[in-house]
Amino acid sequence: MEKELQLKDLYDGFRDAKVIKAYKKLIDEDLKDYDGIINIMEVCGGHTHTIMKYGIPQLLNKKINFIHGPGCPVCVMPKDRIDSAYELSLQKDVILVTLGDMIKVPGSKGSLQKARSEGADVRFVYSPMDCLKIAYENKDKTVVFFAIGFETTTPMTCALMEQVIKQDIKNILFHINHITVPEVMRVLVQNSDCKINAFLGPSHVSVISGSKIYEEFPRDYNKPVVVSGFEPVDVMQSISMIVKQFKEKRADLEIEYKRLVSYEGNLKAQELINKYFKKVPFKFRGVGEVEESGYELKDEYSKYNAKIVYKDILPTHEVKENKACKCPEILMGIAKPTDCKIFGNVCTPTNPIGSCMVSSEGACSAYYKYGNLL
C-alpha cells in the first residue's frame, strides 16, 4: 500500500543536522584559501528568519556575512500608503480587506488595527478570493482589497480581479500595492554604502517570475545569484554554491530550489499579471522611489481602482519616518537591527516603532525572536 504523503515529508530532509554540518565542512574547505569577507544579501525576509532561527551565522565561517534585504512587502510599505488604507477603512459602508501583518503596521495616524478598535470594519484574509464571500454577504457595502506583496502574491490578486469581472461584482474595489524584486535589487547594488558581493534570490518570487529576472546581476554587476529555498539545508547548499563561485572566480545565476523554480517561471501567472497590471514607480520605505518597481491596474480597469474612486479623501502628503528608528538603513542593507538604539527596548513586537519589527518577515522581528542566538 502506498504511503500517504505527510506535510513533514516535504521538509524533514531539509532540516537534517548531518546534512547541514556536511555543507558547513564543504564551505569551510572552499574558503580555506579565500581572503576577505563575502557579504551575502538574502533579499527575502523568509530567508532572514531561517538564517536566524537555525543559528546559521554562528555555524558558518566568519568570512560569510549576511546583509538583510528589503524583501518583506509589509516592511517596505511607505507610511503614506498605510495612511491611505487607514482613511479608506474609516469611510462609511467600507470593508477594508488585506493580508496578515499589514493591519499592525503603524502609519502617521496609527495602524489598521487601531482603526478597527475605533469601529472600522477591517479584516485580514489568507487568500484574496475570500473577498468574494465577504462581498456577497455584504452587498450594501464596498469591499476594498488593499493588495500587497511581491511577485508571489500578485497573481492571486489578478485571479480575484478575473472573478470580479466575470461575475460582474460591483462592490469590490482594489488598492494595488504590489511590487517587484529586480528593480530594488538594482538600486541596492548600485549604492556604494551597501556592500553586496552576492545574493540569495527569493524562491517564492522566482516560482512566478522565473530565475531569468536576476540575469543582469552576474552579467552587469559581477554579483552571483543563487535562488534558494527556505529550509536550512536549502540555505546552506545555496551558500556553498555562492562560495564555490568565489573560489572559482566566476559570477553566475544558479538555482538551488530546482524542485519548484525554473528559468522561465509560471507563464500563465505572468500572462495574468500582464493582462491587468502596468508597471509604475513605487516608493519603497527606506529606499525611496524606484522606477518600474510597482504595479497598478491598467487604465481600462479604473472603475475598480479605489485610488481613483476615493481620490478626494486619500492623503497626498509625504510622511516622515521616526528619526530614532533605523528601519530605513536596515531595509537598505547598510545596518543590522542591533545597530538601532531603540531595538528591543523601546521598539518591541508589542510596541513596534518601525515596520521591520511589525512584520513576521521583518529583520528586527527575527533578531528579537531569536536574539538568544546572537
Residue pairs with C-beta under 8 A, 6 or more apart in sequence:
11 231
13 19
13 233
14 229
14 231
14 232
14 233
14 234
15 231
15 232
15 233
16 233
19 233
19 236
20 54
20 59
20 232
20 233
20 236
23 233
23 236
23 237
23 239
23 240
24 59
24 60
24 236
26 240
27 60
27 61
27 64
27 236
27 239
27 240
27 243
28 61
30 240
30 243
30 244
30 246
30 247
31 61
31 63
31 64
31 243
31 247
33 247
34 63
34 243
34 246
34 247
36 63
37 62
37 63
37 64
37 65
37 197
38 63
38 64
38 65
38 197
38 198
38 242
38 243
38 246
39 65
39 66
39 67
39 195
39 196
39 197
39 198
40 64
40 65
40 66
40 67
40 196
40 197
40 198
40 199
40 200
40 239
40 242
41 66
41 67
41 68
41 69
41 188
41 194
41 196
41 198
41 199
41 200
41 333
42 48
42 51
42 66
42 67
42 68
42 69
42 71
42 199
42 200
42 228
42 235
43 69
43 70
43 71
43 181
43 185
43 199
43 200
43 201
43 202
44 69
44 71
44 72
44 200
44 202
44 203
44 204
44 205
44 361
45 68
45 71
45 72
45 75
45 359
45 361
45 362
45 363
45 366
46 71
46 202
46 204
46 230
46 361
47 71
47 200
47 202
47 228
47 230
47 235
48 66
48 68
48 361
48 363
48 366
49 360
49 361
49 365
49 366
49 369
49 370
50 56
50 230
50 231
50 232
50 234
50 235
51 57
51 66
51 235
51 366
52 366
52 367
52 369
52 370
52 373
53 366
53 369
53 370
54 232
54 235
55 370
55 373
56 66
56 232
56 235
56 236
56 239
57 64
57 66
58 373
60 239
64 239
64 243
67 194
67 195
67 196
67 333
68 330
68 333
68 336
68 363
69 185
69 188
69 199
69 331
69 333
70 76
70 184
70 188
70 284
70 286
70 287
70 331
70 332
70 333
71 150
71 181
71 202
71 205
71 361
72 355
72 356
72 359
72 361
72 362
72 363
73 148
73 149
73 150
73 153
73 177
73 179
73 361
74 100
74 101
74 102
74 105
74 148
74 355
74 358
74 359
74 361
74 362
75 285
75 327
75 331
75 355
75 356
75 358
75 359
75 361
75 362
75 363
76 179
76 184
76 284
76 285
76 286
76 287
76 331
76 355
77 102
77 105
77 148
77 177
77 285
77 355
78 283
78 284
78 285
78 319
79 106
79 107
79 108
79 285
79 319
79 321
80 107
80 283
80 315
80 316
80 317
80 318
80 319
81 177
82 105
82 106
82 107
82 111
82 112
83 107
83 108
83 109
83 315
83 319
84 175
84 307
84 314
84 315
85 96
85 98
85 102
85 107
85 112
85 146
85 175
86 107
86 109
86 110
86 111
86 112
86 115
87 310
87 313
87 314
87 315
88 94
88 96
88 144
88 146
88 175
88 306
88 310
88 313
88 314
89 96
89 112
89 115
89 116
89 120
89 121
89 122
90 115
90 118
90 120
91 142
91 310
91 313
93 140
93 141
93 142
94 121
94 141
94 142
94 143
94 144
95 121
95 122
95 123
95 134
95 138
95 141
95 142
95 143
95 144
96 112
96 115
96 120
96 121
96 122
96 123
96 144
96 146
97 122
97 123
97 124
97 125
97 130
97 131
97 134
97 143
97 144
97 145
97 146
98 112
98 122
98 123
98 124
98 125
98 145
98 146
98 147
98 148
99 124
99 125
99 126
99 128
99 148
99 149
99 153
100 124
100 126
100 360
101 358
101 359
101 360
101 361
102 112
102 124
102 146
102 148
103 111
103 112
103 113
103 116
103 122
103 124
104 111
104 112
104 113
104 352
104 358
104 359
105 111
105 112
105 352
105 355
105 358
105 359
106 114
106 352
106 353
106 358
107 319
108 319
112 120
112 122
113 122
115 122
116 122
121 141
123 134
125 131
125 134
127 156
128 145
128 147
128 153
128 156
128 157
128 159
128 160
129 156
129 159
129 160
129 163
131 143
131 145
131 160
131 172
132 160
132 163
132 164
132 167
132 169
132 172
134 143
135 143
135 169
135 171
135 172
138 171
139 171
141 171
142 171
142 172
142 173
143 171
143 172
143 173
144 172
144 173
144 174
144 175
144 306
145 157
145 160
145 172
145 173
145 174
145 175
146 175
146 177
147 153
147 157
147 174
147 175
147 176
147 177
147 178
148 177
148 178
149 157
149 178
149 179
150 178
150 179
150 180
150 181
150 202
150 205
151 178
151 180
151 181
151 205
151 208
151 209
151 273
152 202
152 204
152 205
152 207
152 208
153 178
154 178
154 208
154 269
154 273
154 277
154 295
155 208
155 266
155 269
155 272
155 273
157 174
157 176
157 178
158 269
158 272
158 273
158 275
158 276
158 277
159 272
160 172
161 174
161 276
161 297
161 301
161 304
162 272
162 276
163 169
164 172
164 304
172 304
173 304
173 305
173 306
173 309
174 297
174 304
174 305
174 306
175 305
175 306
175 307
176 277
176 295
176 296
176 297
176 305
176 307
177 282
177 294
178 277
178 294
178 295
179 282
179 284
179 293
179 294
179 295
180 209
180 213
180 279
180 292
180 293
180 294
180 295
181 202
181 205
181 209
181 213
182 213
182 214
182 216
183 290
183 291
183 292
183 293
184 284
184 287
184 290
184 293
185 199
185 214
185 217
186 216
187 287
187 288
187 290
188 194
188 196
188 287
188 332
188 333
189 196
189 217
189 221
189 223
191 332
191 334
193 332
193 334
194 332
194 333
194 334
196 223
196 333
197 223
197 224
197 246
198 223
198 224
198 225
198 226
198 242
198 245
198 246
199 214
199 217
199 223
199 224
199 225
199 226
200 226
200 227
200 228
200 235
200 238
200 239
200 242
201 211
201 214
201 225
201 226
201 227
201 228
202 227
203 227
203 228
203 229
203 230
203 234
203 257
203 260
203 261
206 213
206 214
206 227
206 255
206 257
206 261
206 265
207 260
207 261
207 265
207 266
208 265
208 266
208 269
208 270
209 265
209 270
210 261
210 262
210 263
210 264
210 265
210 266
211 225
211 227
211 253
211 255
211 261
211 262
211 263
211 265
212 263
212 264
212 265
214 225
214 227
214 253
215 253
217 223
217 224
217 225
217 253
218 224
218 225
218 251
218 252
218 253
222 251
223 251
224 242
224 245
224 246
224 250
224 251
224 252
224 253
224 254
225 252
225 253
225 254
226 238
226 241
226 242
226 254
226 255
226 256
227 238
227 253
227 254
227 255
227 256
227 257
227 261
228 234
228 235
228 237
228 238
228 256
228 257
229 235
229 238
229 256
229 257
229 259
229 260
234 256
234 257
237 256
238 256
241 254
241 256
245 251
245 252
245 254
255 261
255 262
255 263
273 295
276 297
276 298
276 301
277 295
277 296
277 297
277 298
278 295
278 296
278 297
278 298
278 299
279 292
279 293
279 294
279 295
280 292
280 294
280 295
280 296
281 289
281 290
281 291
281 292
281 293
281 294
282 289
282 290
282 293
282 294
283 289
283 290
284 290
284 293
284 331
285 321
285 327
285 328
285 331
285 355
286 321
286 327
286 328
286 329
286 330
286 331
286 332
287 328
287 331
287 332
296 305
297 304
297 305
302 308
303 309
307 314
321 327
321 328
321 354
322 353
322 354
324 341
324 342
324 346
324 353
325 340
325 342
325 347
325 353
325 354
326 335
326 337
326 339
326 340
326 341
326 343
326 354
327 340
327 354
327 355
327 356
327 357
327 364
329 335
329 339
330 336
330 337
330 339
330 340
330 356
330 363
330 364
331 356
336 363
336 367
337 343
337 356
337 363
337 364
337 366
337 367
337 368
338 367
338 374
340 347
340 354
340 364
342 353
343 357
343 364
343 367
343 368
344 367
344 368
344 371
346 353
347 353
347 354
347 357
347 364
348 357
348 368
349 357
349 358
349 365
349 368
349 369
352 358
354 364
355 362
356 362
356 363
356 364
356 365
357 364
357 365
357 368
358 365
359 365
367 374
